[in-house]
Amino acid sequence: MRSSKSRSRGNKNRNNRPTGGSLINRVFDSSGPDGKVRGTPQQIIEKYNQLHRDAQLSGDRVNAENFAQHAEHYLRMLAEAQKEVDAKREEQEAQNRERQAERDRERADRLKAQEAAANDSAAVQDEPETQSDLVDTPEAKTDDQPQPEKAPAPQAEKKPRRPRQPRKPRAPKADAAPDGDTSQPAPDTGSAPEAAE
């Protein structure tokens, strides 16, 4: 009778079939008509093809067909695994191409920004100093430097001004400052109109 350990070990890989790259290099034990054949799928295919040829040469058509079917089974397994590996590789290459394209776009954007910054700084250095937002005064103008002609600014329609209100007269100040404070000037009485008698 088998022990429980060997049973659990045998059932471990039956339900979980390996996929893709691990299947290509995995070692299988194949139970064929002539006994077990051990190896990777490619090695098992080669062994069953050799047994198929030997059975054909000996005239055993039944065993020849049996070996051919075993070889075909492993050939299909290998083809599926190879498709999965190729699909994963293409997906990885597509991701790599996308990353590379993104890096190229970022590099191009950085170069454009650097060129624009260089052009802006060169343009600032090339501008003459006379063109500024400051108002030119007659003292600043000299006969040696030609002044650029400025285009007249477009005249916006001005709103009519409201007439100014006349100022109210100030209240007269007191004649003397309290406590001899001389900080305030005394009112000028000479220019003030004299009161009527």
Contact map, one row per residue, 1 for C-alpha under 8 A:
11100000000000000000000000000000000000000000000000000000000000000000000000000000000000000000000000000000000000000000000000000000000000000000000000000000000000000000000000000000000000000000000000000
11110110000000000000000000000000000000000000000000000000000000000000000000000000000000000000000000000000000000000000000000000000000000000000000000000000000000000000000000000000000000000000000000000
11111110000000000000000000000000000000000000000000000000000000000000000000000000000000000000000000000000000000000000000000000000000000000000000000000000000000000000000000000000000000000000000000000
01111111000000000000000000000000000000000000000000000000000000000000000000000000000000000000000000000000000000000000000000000000000000000000000000000000000000000000000000000000000000000000000000000
00111111100000000000000000000000000000000000000000000000000000000000000000000000000000000000000000000000000000000000000000000000000000000000000000000000000000000000000000000000000000000000000000000
01111111110000000000000000000000000000000000000000000000000000000000000000000000000000000000000000000000000000000000000000000000000000000000000000000000000000000000000000000000000000000000000000000
01111111111000000000000000000000000000000000000000000000000000000000000000000000000000000000000000000000000000000000000000000000000000000000000000000000000000000000000000000000000000000000000000000
00011111111100000000000000000000000000000000000000000000000000000000000000000000000000000000000000000000000000000000000000000000000000000000000000000000000000000000000000000000000000000000000000000
00001111111110000000000000000000000000000000000000000000000000000000000000000000000000000000000000000000000000000000000000000000000000000000000000000000000000000000000000000000000000000000000000000
00000111111111000000000000000000000000000000000000000000000000000000000000000000000000000000000000000000000000000000000000000000000000000000000000000000000000000000000000000000000000000000000000000
00000011111111100000000000000000000000000000000000000000000000000000000000000000000000000000000000000000000000000000000000000000000000000000000000000000000000000000000000000000000000000000000000000
00000001111111110000000000000000000000000000000000000000000000000000000000000000000000000000000000000000000000000000000000000000000000000000000000000000000000000000000000000000000000000000000000000
00000000111111111000000000000000000000000000000000000000000000000000000000000000000000000000000000000000000000000000000000000000000000000000000000000000000000000000000000000000000000000000000000000
00000000011111111000000000000000000000000000000000000000000000000000000000000000000000000000000000000000000000000000000000000000000000000000000000000000000000000000000000000000000000000000000000000
00000000001111111000000000000000000000000000000000000000000000000000000000000000000000000000000000000000000000000000000000000000000000000000000000000000000000000000000000000000000000000000000000000
00000000000111111100000000000000000000000000000000000000000000000000000000000000000000000000000000000000000000000000000000000000000000000000000000000000000000000000000000000000000000000000000000000
00000000000011111110000000000000000000000000000000000000000000000000000000000000000000000000000000000000000000000000000000000000000000000000000000000000000000000000000000000000000000000000000000000
00000000000000011111011000000000000000000000000000000000000000000000000000000000000000000000000000000000000000000000000000000000000000000000000000000000000000000000000000000000000000000000000000000
00000000000000001111111000000000000000000000000000000000000000000000000000000000100100000000000000000000000000000000000000000000000000000000000000000000000000000000000000000000000000000000000000000
00000000000000000111111100000000000000000000000000000000000000000000000000000001111110000000000000000000000000000000000000000000000000000000000000000000000000000000000000000000000000000000000000000
00000000000000000011111110000000000000000000000000000000000000000000000000000000110110000000000000000000000000000000000000000000000000000000000000000000000000000000000000000000000000000000000000000
00000000000000000111111111000000000000000000000000000000000000000000000000000000000000000000000000000000000000000000000000000000000000000000000000000000000000000000000000000000000000000000000000000
00000000000000000111111111000000000000001000000000000000000000000000000000000100100000000000000000000000000000000000000000000000000000000000000000000000000000000000000000000000000000000000000000000
00000000000000000001111111000000000000011100000000000000000000000000000000000100110000000000000000000000000000000000000000000000000000000000000000000000000000000000000000000000000000000000000000000
00000000000000000000111111100000000000011000000000000000000000000000000000000000000000000000000000000000000000000000000000000000000000000000000000000000000000000000000000000000000000000000000000000
00000000000000000000011111110000000000111000000000000000000000000000000000000000000000000000000000000000000000000000000000000000000000000000000000000000000000000000000000000000000000000000000000000
00000000000000000000000011111000000001111000000000000000000000000000000000000000000000000000000000000000000000000000000000000000000000000000000000000000000000000000000000000000000000000000000000000
00000000000000000000000001111100000011111000000000000000000000000000000000000000000000000000000000000000000000000000000000000000000000000000000000000000000000000000000000000000000000000000000000000
00000000000000000000000000111110000111100000000000000000000000000000000000000000000000000000000000000000000000000000000000000000000000000000000000000000000000000000000000000000000000000000000000000
00000000000000000000000000011111000111000001000000000000000000000000000000000000000000000000000000000000000000000000000000000000000000000000000000000000000000000000000000000000000000000000000000000
00000000000000000000000000001111111110000000000000000000000000000000000000000000000000000000000000000000000000000000000000000000000000000000000000000000000000000000000000000000000000000000000000000
00000000000000000000000000000111111110000000000000000000000000000010010000000000000000000000000000000000000000000000000000000000000000000000000000000000000000000000000000000000000000000000000000000
00000000000000000000000000000011111000000000000000000000000000100110000000000000000000000000000000000000000000000000000000000000000000000000000000000000000000000000000000000000000000000000000000000
00000000000000000000000000000011111100000000000000000000000000000000000000000000000000000000000000000000000000000000000000000000000000000000000000000000000000000000000000000000000000000000000000000
00000000000000000000000000000011111110000000000000000000000000000000000000000000000000000000000000000000000000000000000000000000000000000000000000000000000000000000000000000000000000000000000000000
00000000000000000000000000001111011111000000000000000000000000000000000000000000000000000000000000000000000000000000000000000000000000000000000000000000000000000000000000000000000000000000000000000
00000000000000000000000000011111001111100001001000000000000000000000000000000000000000000000000000000000000000000000000000000000000000000000000000000000000000000000000000000000000000000000000000000
00000000000000000000000000111100000111110001000000000000000000000000000000000000000000000000000000000000000000000000000000000000000000000000000000000000000000000000000000000000000000000000000000000
00000000000000000000000001111000000011111111000000000000000000000000000000000000000000000000000000000000000000000000000000000000000000000000000000000000000000000000000000000000000000000000000000000
00000000000000000000000111110000000001111111000000000000000000000000000000000000000000000000000000000000000000000000000000000000000000000000000000000000000000000000000000000000000000000000000000000
00000000000000000000001111110000000000111111100000000000000000000000000001101100000000000000000000000000000000000000000000000000000000000000000000000000000000000000000000000000000000000000000000000
00000000000000000000000100000000000000111111110000000000000000000000000001100100000000000000000000000000000000000000000000000000000000000000000000000000000000000000000000000000000000000000000000000
00000000000000000000000000000000000000111111111000000000000000000000000000000000000000000000000000000000000000000000000000000000000000000000000000000000000000000000000000000000000000000000000000000
00000000000000000000000000000100000011111111111100000000000000000000001001000000000000000000000000000000000000000000000000000000000000000000000000000000000000000000000000000000000000000000000000000
00000000000000000000000000000000000000001111111110000000000000000000011101100000000000000000000000000000000000000000000000000000000000000000000000000000000000000000000000000000000000000000000000000
00000000000000000000000000000000000000000111111111000000000000000000001000000000000000000000000000000000000000000000000000000000000000000000000000000000000000000000000000000000000000000000000000000
00000000000000000000000000000000000010000011111111100000000000000000000000000000000000000000000000000000000000000000000000000000000000000000000000000000000000000000000000000000000000000000000000000
00000000000000000000000000000000000000000001111111110000000000000011011000000000000000000000000000000000000000000000000000000000000000000000000000000000000000000000000000000000000000000000000000000
00000000000000000000000000000000000000000000111111111000000000000011001000000000000000000000000000000000000000000000000000000000000000000000000000000000000000000000000000000000000000000000000000000
00000000000000000000000000000000000000000000011111111100000000000000000000000000000000000000000000000000000000000000000000000000000000000000000000000000000000000000000000000000000000000000000000000
00000000000000000000000000000000000000000000001111111110000000010010000000000000000000000000000000000000000000000000000000000000000000000000000000000000000000000000000000000000000000000000000000000
00000000000000000000000000000000000000000000000111111111000000111111000000000000000000000000000000000000000000000000000000000000000000000000000000000000000000000000000000000000000000000000000000000
00000000000000000000000000000000000000000000000011111111100000010000000000000000000000000000000000000000000000000000000000000000000000000000000000000000000000000000000000000000000000000000000000000
00000000000000000000000000000000000000000000000001111111110000010000000000000000000000000000000000000000000000000000000000000000000000000000000000000000000000000000000000000000000000000000000000000
00000000000000000000000000000000000000000000000000111111111110110000000000000000000000000000000000000000000000000000000000000000000000000000000000000000000000000000000000000000000000000000000000000
00000000000000000000000000000000000000000000000000011111111110010000000000000000000000000000000000000000000000000000000000000000000000000000000000000000000000000000000000000000000000000000000000000
00000000000000000000000000000000000000000000000000001111111100000000000000000000000000000000000000000000000000000000000000000000000000000000000000000000000000000000000000000000000000000000000000000
00000000000000000000000000000000000000000000000000000111111100000000000000000000000000000000000000000000000000000000000000000000000000000000000000000000000000000000000000000000000000000000000000000
00000000000000000000000000000000000000000000000000000011111110000000000000000000000000000000000000000000000000000000000000000000000000000000000000000000000000000000000000000000000000000000000000000
00000000000000000000000000000000000000000000000000000011111111110000000000000000000000000000000000000000000000000000000000000000000000000000000000000000000000000000000000000000000000000000000000000
00000000000000000000000000000000000000000000000000000011001111111000000000000000000000000000000000000000000000000000000000000000000000000000000000000000000000000000000000000000000000000000000000000
00000000000000000000000000000000000000000000000000000000000111111100000000000000000000000000000000000000000000000000000000000000000000000000000000000000000000000000000000000000000000000000000000000
00000000000000000000000000000000100000000000000000010010000111111110000000000000000000000000000000000000000000000000000000000000000000000000000000000000000000000000000000000000000000000000000000000
00000000000000000000000000000000000000000000000000111111000111111111000000000000000000000000000000000000000000000000000000000000000000000000000000000000000000000000000000000000000000000000000000000
00000000000000000000000000000000000000000000000000010000000011111111100000000000000000000000000000000000000000000000000000000000000000000000000000000000000000000000000000000000000000000000000000000
00000000000000000000000000000000100000000000000000010000000001111111110000000000000000000000000000000000000000000000000000000000000000000000000000000000000000000000000000000000000000000000000000000
00000000000000000000000000000001100000000000000110110000000000111111111000000000000000000000000000000000000000000000000000000000000000000000000000000000000000000000000000000000000000000000000000000
00000000000000000000000000000000000000000000000110010000000000011111111100000000000000000000000000000000000000000000000000000000000000000000000000000000000000000000000000000000000000000000000000000
00000000000000000000000000000000000000000000000000000000000000001111111110000000000000000000000000000000000000000000000000000000000000000000000000000000000000000000000000000000000000000000000000000
00000000000000000000000000000001000000000000100100000000000000000111111111000000000000000000000000000000000000000000000000000000000000000000000000000000000000000000000000000000000000000000000000000
00000000000000000000000000000000000000000001110110000000000000000011111111100000000000000000000000000000000000000000000000000000000000000000000000000000000000000000000000000000000000000000000000000
00000000000000000000000000000000000000000000100000000000000000000001111111110000000000000000000000000000000000000000000000000000000000000000000000000000000000000000000000000000000000000000000000000
00000000000000000000000000000000000000000000000000000000000000000000111111111000000000000000000000000000000000000000000000000000000000000000000000000000000000000000000000000000000000000000000000000
00000000000000000000000000000000000000001101100000000000000000000000011111111100000000000000000000000000000000000000000000000000000000000000000000000000000000000000000000000000000000000000000000000
00000000000000000000000000000000000000001100100000000000000000000000001111111110000000000000000000000000000000000000000000000000000000000000000000000000000000000000000000000000000000000000000000000
00000000000000000000000000000000000000000000000000000000000000000000000111111111000000000000000000000000000000000000000000000000000000000000000000000000000000000000000000000000000000000000000000000
00000000000000000000000000000000000000001000000000000000000000000000000011111111100000000000000000000000000000000000000000000000000000000000000000000000000000000000000000000000000000000000000000000
00000000000000000000001100000000000000001100000000000000000000000000000001111111110000000000000000000000000000000000000000000000000000000000000000000000000000000000000000000000000000000000000000000
00000000000000000000000000000000000000000000000000000000000000000000000000111111111000000000000000000000000000000000000000000000000000000000000000000000000000000000000000000000000000000000000000000
00000000000000000001000000000000000000000000000000000000000000000000000000011111111100000000000000000000000000000000000000000000000000000000000000000000000000000000000000000000000000000000000000000
00000000000000000011101100000000000000000000000000000000000000000000000000001111111110000000000000000000000000000000000000000000000000000000000000000000000000000000000000000000000000000000000000000
00000000000000000001100100000000000000000000000000000000000000000000000000000111111111000000000000000000000000000000000000000000000000000000000000000000000000000000000000000000000000000000000000000
00000000000000000001000000000000000000000000000000000000000000000000000000000011111111100000000000000000000000000000000000000000000000000000000000000000000000000000000000000000000000000000000000000
00000000000000000011100000000000000000000000000000000000000000000000000000000001111111110000000000000000000000000000000000000000000000000000000000000000000000000000000000000000000000000000000000000
00000000000000000001100000000000000000000000000000000000000000000000000000000000111111111000000000000000000000000000000000000000000000000000000000000000000000000000000000000000000000000000000000000
00000000000000000000000000000000000000000000000000000000000000000000000000000000011111111100000000000000000000000000000000000000000000000000000000000000000000000000000000000000000000000000000000000
00000000000000000000000000000000000000000000000000000000000000000000000000000000001111111110000000000000000000000000000000000000000000000000000000000000000000000000000000000000000000000000000000000
00000000000000000000000000000000000000000000000000000000000000000000000000000000000111111111000000000000000000000000000000000000000000000000000000000000000000000000000000000000000000000000000000000
00000000000000000000000000000000000000000000000000000000000000000000000000000000000011111111100000000000000000000000000000000000000000000000000000000000000000000000000000000000000000000000000000000
00000000000000000000000000000000000000000000000000000000000000000000000000000000000001111111110000000000000000000000000000000000000000000000000000000000000000000000000000000000000000000000000000000
00000000000000000000000000000000000000000000000000000000000000000000000000000000000000111111111000000000000000000000000000000000000000000000000000000000000000000000000000000000000000000000000000000
00000000000000000000000000000000000000000000000000000000000000000000000000000000000000011111111100000000000000000000000000000000000000000000000000000000000000000000000000000000000000000000000000000
00000000000000000000000000000000000000000000000000000000000000000000000000000000000000001111111110000000000000000000000000000000000000000000000000000000000000000000000000000000000000000000000000000
00000000000000000000000000000000000000000000000000000000000000000000000000000000000000000111111111000000000000000000000000000000000000000000000000000000000000000000000000000000000000000000000000000
00000000000000000000000000000000000000000000000000000000000000000000000000000000000000000011111111100000000000000000000000000000000000000000000000000000000000000000000000000000000000000000000000000
00000000000000000000000000000000000000000000000000000000000000000000000000000000000000000001111111110000000000000000000000000000000000000000000000000000000000000000000000000000000000000000000000000
00000000000000000000000000000000000000000000000000000000000000000000000000000000000000000000111111111000000000000000000000000000000000000000000000000000000000000000000000000000000000000000000000000
00000000000000000000000000000000000000000000000000000000000000000000000000000000000000000000011111111100000000000000000000000000000000000000000000000000000000000000000000000000000000000000000000000
00000000000000000000000000000000000000000000000000000000000000000000000000000000000000000000001111111110000000000000000000000000000000000000000000000000000000000000000000000000000000000000000000000
00000000000000000000000000000000000000000000000000000000000000000000000000000000000000000000000111111111000000000000000000000000000000000000000000000000000000000000000000000000000000000000000000000
00000000000000000000000000000000000000000000000000000000000000000000000000000000000000000000000011111111100000000000000000000000000000000000000000000000000000000000000000000000000000000000000000000
00000000000000000000000000000000000000000000000000000000000000000000000000000000000000000000000001111111110000000000000000000000000000000000000000000000000000000000000000000000000000000000000000000
00000000000000000000000000000000000000000000000000000000000000000000000000000000000000000000000000111111111000000000000000000000000000000000000000000000000000000000000000000000000000000000000000000
00000000000000000000000000000000000000000000000000000000000000000000000000000000000000000000000000011111111100000000000000000000000000000000000000000000000000000000000000000000000000000000000000000
00000000000000000000000000000000000000000000000000000000000000000000000000000000000000000000000000001111111110000000000000000000000000000000000000000000000000000000000000000000000000000000000000000
00000000000000000000000000000000000000000000000000000000000000000000000000000000000000000000000000000111111111000000000000000000000000000000000000000000000000000000000000000000000000000000000000000
00000000000000000000000000000000000000000000000000000000000000000000000000000000000000000000000000000011111111100000000000000000000000000000000000000000000000000000000000000000000000000000000000000
00000000000000000000000000000000000000000000000000000000000000000000000000000000000000000000000000000001111111110000000000000000000000000000000000000000000000000000000000000000000000000000000000000
00000000000000000000000000000000000000000000000000000000000000000000000000000000000000000000000000000000111111111000000000000000000000000000000000000000000000000000000000000000000000000000000000000
00000000000000000000000000000000000000000000000000000000000000000000000000000000000000000000000000000000011111111100000000000000000000000000000000000000000000000000000000000000000000000000000000000
00000000000000000000000000000000000000000000000000000000000000000000000000000000000000000000000000000000001111111110000000000000000000000000000000000000000000000000000000000000000000000000000000000
00000000000000000000000000000000000000000000000000000000000000000000000000000000000000000000000000000000000111111111000000000000000000000000000000000000000000000000000000000000000000000000000000000
00000000000000000000000000000000000000000000000000000000000000000000000000000000000000000000000000000000000011111111100000000000000000000000000000000000000000000000000000000000000000000000000000000
00000000000000000000000000000000000000000000000000000000000000000000000000000000000000000000000000000000000001111111110000000000000000000000000000000000000000000000000000000000000000000000000000000
00000000000000000000000000000000000000000000000000000000000000000000000000000000000000000000000000000000000000111111111000000000000000000000000000000000000000000000000000000000000000000000000000000
00000000000000000000000000000000000000000000000000000000000000000000000000000000000000000000000000000000000000011111111100000000000000000000000000000000000000000000000000000000000000000000000000000
00000000000000000000000000000000000000000000000000000000000000000000000000000000000000000000000000000000000000001111111110000000000000000000000000000000000000000000000000000000000000000000000000000
00000000000000000000000000000000000000000000000000000000000000000000000000000000000000000000000000000000000000000111111111000000000000000000000000000000000000000000000000000000000000000000000000000
00000000000000000000000000000000000000000000000000000000000000000000000000000000000000000000000000000000000000000011111111100000000000000000000000000000000000000000000000000000000000000000000000000
00000000000000000000000000000000000000000000000000000000000000000000000000000000000000000000000000000000000000000001111111110000000000000000000000000000000000000000000000000000000000000000000000000
00000000000000000000000000000000000000000000000000000000000000000000000000000000000000000000000000000000000000000000111111111000000000000000000000000000000000000000000000000000000000000000000000000
00000000000000000000000000000000000000000000000000000000000000000000000000000000000000000000000000000000000000000000011111111100000000000000000000000000000000000000000000000000000000000000000000000
00000000000000000000000000000000000000000000000000000000000000000000000000000000000000000000000000000000000000000000001111111110000000000000000000000000000000000000000000000000000000000000000000000
00000000000000000000000000000000000000000000000000000000000000000000000000000000000000000000000000000000000000000000000111111110000000000000000000000000000000000000000000000000000000000000000000000
00000000000000000000000000000000000000000000000000000000000000000000000000000000000000000000000000000000000000000000000011111110000000000000000000000000000000000000000000000000000000000000000000000
00000000000000000000000000000000000000000000000000000000000000000000000000000000000000000000000000000000000000000000000001111111000000000000000000000000000000000000000000000000000000000000000000000
00000000000000000000000000000000000000000000000000000000000000000000000000000000000000000000000000000000000000000000000000111111101000000000000000000000000000000000000000000000000000000000000000000
00000000000000000000000000000000000000000000000000000000000000000000000000000000000000000000000000000000000000000000000000000111111000000000000000000000000000000000000000000000000000000000000000000
00000000000000000000000000000000000000000000000000000000000000000000000000000000000000000000000000000000000000000000000000000011111100000000000000000000000000000000000000000000000000000000000000000
00000000000000000000000000000000000000000000000000000000000000000000000000000000000000000000000000000000000000000000000000000001111100000000000000000000000000000000000000000000000000000000000000000
00000000000000000000000000000000000000000000000000000000000000000000000000000000000000000000000000000000000000000000000000000011111110000000000000000000000000000000000000000000000000000000000000000
00000000000000000000000000000000000000000000000000000000000000000000000000000000000000000000000000000000000000000000000000000000111111000000000000000000000000000000000000000000000000000000000000000
00000000000000000000000000000000000000000000000000000000000000000000000000000000000000000000000000000000000000000000000000000000001111100000000000000000000000000000000000000000000000000000000000000
00000000000000000000000000000000000000000000000000000000000000000000000000000000000000000000000000000000000000000000000000000000000111110000000000000000000000000000000000000000000000000000000000000
00000000000000000000000000000000000000000000000000000000000000000000000000000000000000000000000000000000000000000000000000000000000011111000000000000000000000000000000000000000000000000000000000000
00000000000000000000000000000000000000000000000000000000000000000000000000000000000000000000000000000000000000000000000000000000000001111101100000000000000000000000000000000000000000000000000000000
00000000000000000000000000000000000000000000000000000000000000000000000000000000000000000000000000000000000000000000000000000000000000111111100000000000000000000000000000000000000000000000000000000
00000000000000000000000000000000000000000000000000000000000000000000000000000000000000000000000000000000000000000000000000000000000000011111100000000000000000000000000000000000000000000000000000000
00000000000000000000000000000000000000000000000000000000000000000000000000000000000000000000000000000000000000000000000000000000000000001111110000000000000000000000000000000000000000000000000000000
00000000000000000000000000000000000000000000000000000000000000000000000000000000000000000000000000000000000000000000000000000000000000011111110000000000000000000000000000000000000000000000000000000
00000000000000000000000000000000000000000000000000000000000000000000000000000000000000000000000000000000000000000000000000000000000000011111111010100000000000000000000000000000000000000000000000000
00000000000000000000000000000000000000000000000000000000000000000000000000000000000000000000000000000000000000000000000000000000000000000011111110000000000000000000000000000000000000000000000000000
00000000000000000000000000000000000000000000000000000000000000000000000000000000000000000000000000000000000000000000000000000000000000000000111111000000000000000000000000000000000000000000000000000
00000000000000000000000000000000000000000000000000000000000000000000000000000000000000000000000000000000000000000000000000000000000000000000011111000000000000000000000000000000000000000000000000000
00000000000000000000000000000000000000000000000000000000000000000000000000000000000000000000000000000000000000000000000000000000000000000000111111100000000000000000000000000000000000000000000000000
00000000000000000000000000000000000000000000000000000000000000000000000000000000000000000000000000000000000000000000000000000000000000000000001111110000000000000000000000000000000000000000000000000
00000000000000000000000000000000000000000000000000000000000000000000000000000000000000000000000000000000000000000000000000000000000000000000100011111000000000000000000000000000000000000000000000000
00000000000000000000000000000000000000000000000000000000000000000000000000000000000000000000000000000000000000000000000000000000000000000000000001111100000000000000000000000000000000000000000000000
00000000000000000000000000000000000000000000000000000000000000000000000000000000000000000000000000000000000000000000000000000000000000000000000000111110000000000000000000000000000000000000000000000
00000000000000000000000000000000000000000000000000000000000000000000000000000000000000000000000000000000000000000000000000000000000000000000000000011111000000000000000000000000000000000000000000000
00000000000000000000000000000000000000000000000000000000000000000000000000000000000000000000000000000000000000000000000000000000000000000000000000001111100000000000000000000000000000000000000000000
00000000000000000000000000000000000000000000000000000000000000000000000000000000000000000000000000000000000000000000000000000000000000000000000000000111110000000000000000000000000000000000000000000
00000000000000000000000000000000000000000000000000000000000000000000000000000000000000000000000000000000000000000000000000000000000000000000000000000011111000000000000000000000000000000000000000000
00000000000000000000000000000000000000000000000000000000000000000000000000000000000000000000000000000000000000000000000000000000000000000000000000000001111100000000000000000000000000000000000000000
00000000000000000000000000000000000000000000000000000000000000000000000000000000000000000000000000000000000000000000000000000000000000000000000000000000111110000000000000000000000000000000000000000
00000000000000000000000000000000000000000000000000000000000000000000000000000000000000000000000000000000000000000000000000000000000000000000000000000000011111000000000000000000000000000000000000000
00000000000000000000000000000000000000000000000000000000000000000000000000000000000000000000000000000000000000000000000000000000000000000000000000000000001111100000000000000000000000000000000000000
00000000000000000000000000000000000000000000000000000000000000000000000000000000000000000000000000000000000000000000000000000000000000000000000000000000000111110000000000000000000000000000000000000
00000000000000000000000000000000000000000000000000000000000000000000000000000000000000000000000000000000000000000000000000000000000000000000000000000000000011111000000000000000000000000000000000000
00000000000000000000000000000000000000000000000000000000000000000000000000000000000000000000000000000000000000000000000000000000000000000000000000000000000001111100000000000000000000000000000000000
00000000000000000000000000000000000000000000000000000000000000000000000000000000000000000000000000000000000000000000000000000000000000000000000000000000000000111110000000000000000000000000000000000
00000000000000000000000000000000000000000000000000000000000000000000000000000000000000000000000000000000000000000000000000000000000000000000000000000000000000011111000000000000000000000000000000000
00000000000000000000000000000000000000000000000000000000000000000000000000000000000000000000000000000000000000000000000000000000000000000000000000000000000000001111100000000000000000000000000000000
00000000000000000000000000000000000000000000000000000000000000000000000000000000000000000000000000000000000000000000000000000000000000000000000000000000000000000111110000000000000000000000000000000
00000000000000000000000000000000000000000000000000000000000000000000000000000000000000000000000000000000000000000000000000000000000000000000000000000000000000000011111000000000000000000000000000000
00000000000000000000000000000000000000000000000000000000000000000000000000000000000000000000000000000000000000000000000000000000000000000000000000000000000000000001111100000000000000000000000000000
00000000000000000000000000000000000000000000000000000000000000000000000000000000000000000000000000000000000000000000000000000000000000000000000000000000000000000000111110000000000000000000000000000
00000000000000000000000000000000000000000000000000000000000000000000000000000000000000000000000000000000000000000000000000000000000000000000000000000000000000000000011111000000000000000000000000000
00000000000000000000000000000000000000000000000000000000000000000000000000000000000000000000000000000000000000000000000000000000000000000000000000000000000000000000001111100000000000000000000000000
00000000000000000000000000000000000000000000000000000000000000000000000000000000000000000000000000000000000000000000000000000000000000000000000000000000000000000000000111110000000000000000000000000
00000000000000000000000000000000000000000000000000000000000000000000000000000000000000000000000000000000000000000000000000000000000000000000000000000000000000000000000011111000000000000000000000000
00000000000000000000000000000000000000000000000000000000000000000000000000000000000000000000000000000000000000000000000000000000000000000000000000000000000000000000000001111100000000000000000000000
00000000000000000000000000000000000000000000000000000000000000000000000000000000000000000000000000000000000000000000000000000000000000000000000000000000000000000000000000111110000000000010000000000
00000000000000000000000000000000000000000000000000000000000000000000000000000000000000000000000000000000000000000000000000000000000000000000000000000000000000000000000000011111100000000010000000000
00000000000000000000000000000000000000000000000000000000000000000000000000000000000000000000000000000000000000000000000000000000000000000000000000000000000000000000000000001111100000000110000000000
00000000000000000000000000000000000000000000000000000000000000000000000000000000000000000000000000000000000000000000000000000000000000000000000000000000000000000000000000000111110000000100000000000
00000000000000000000000000000000000000000000000000000000000000000000000000000000000000000000000000000000000000000000000000000000000000000000000000000000000000000000000000000111111111010100000000000
00000000000000000000000000000000000000000000000000000000000000000000000000000000000000000000000000000000000000000000000000000000000000000000000000000000000000000000000000000001111110000000000000000
00000000000000000000000000000000000000000000000000000000000000000000000000000000000000000000000000000000000000000000000000000000000000000000000000000000000000000000000000000000111110000000000000000
00000000000000000000000000000000000000000000000000000000000000000000000000000000000000000000000000000000000000000000000000000000000000000000000000000000000000000000000000000000111111000000000000000
00000000000000000000000000000000000000000000000000000000000000000000000000000000000000000000000000000000000000000000000000000000000000000000000000000000000000000000000000000000111111110000000000000
00000000000000000000000000000000000000000000000000000000000000000000000000000000000000000000000000000000000000000000000000000000000000000000000000000000000000000000000000000000100111111000000000000
00000000000000000000000000000000000000000000000000000000000000000000000000000000000000000000000000000000000000000000000000000000000000000000000000000000000000000000000000000000000011111000000000000
00000000000000000000000000000000000000000000000000000000000000000000000000000000000000000000000000000000000000000000000000000000000000000000000000000000000000000000000000000000100011111100000000000
00000000000000000000000000000000000000000000000000000000000000000000000000000000000000000000000000000000000000000000000000000000000000000000000000000000000000000000000000000000000001111110000000000
00000000000000000000000000000000000000000000000000000000000000000000000000000000000000000000000000000000000000000000000000000000000000000000000000000000000000000000000000000011100000011111000000000
00000000000000000000000000000000000000000000000000000000000000000000000000000000000000000000000000000000000000000000000000000000000000000000000000000000000000000000000000001110000000001111100000000
00000000000000000000000000000000000000000000000000000000000000000000000000000000000000000000000000000000000000000000000000000000000000000000000000000000000000000000000000000000000000000111111100000
00000000000000000000000000000000000000000000000000000000000000000000000000000000000000000000000000000000000000000000000000000000000000000000000000000000000000000000000000000000000000000011111100000
00000000000000000000000000000000000000000000000000000000000000000000000000000000000000000000000000000000000000000000000000000000000000000000000000000000000000000000000000000000000000000001111100000
00000000000000000000000000000000000000000000000000000000000000000000000000000000000000000000000000000000000000000000000000000000000000000000000000000000000000000000000000000000000000000001111110000
00000000000000000000000000000000000000000000000000000000000000000000000000000000000000000000000000000000000000000000000000000000000000000000000000000000000000000000000000000000000000000001111111000
00000000000000000000000000000000000000000000000000000000000000000000000000000000000000000000000000000000000000000000000000000000000000000000000000000000000000000000000000000000000000000000001111100
00000000000000000000000000000000000000000000000000000000000000000000000000000000000000000000000000000000000000000000000000000000000000000000000000000000000000000000000000000000000000000000000111110
00000000000000000000000000000000000000000000000000000000000000000000000000000000000000000000000000000000000000000000000000000000000000000000000000000000000000000000000000000000000000000000000011111
00000000000000000000000000000000000000000000000000000000000000000000000000000000000000000000000000000000000000000000000000000000000000000000000000000000000000000000000000000000000000000000000001111
00000000000000000000000000000000000000000000000000000000000000000000000000000000000000000000000000000000000000000000000000000000000000000000000000000000000000000000000000000000000000000000000000111
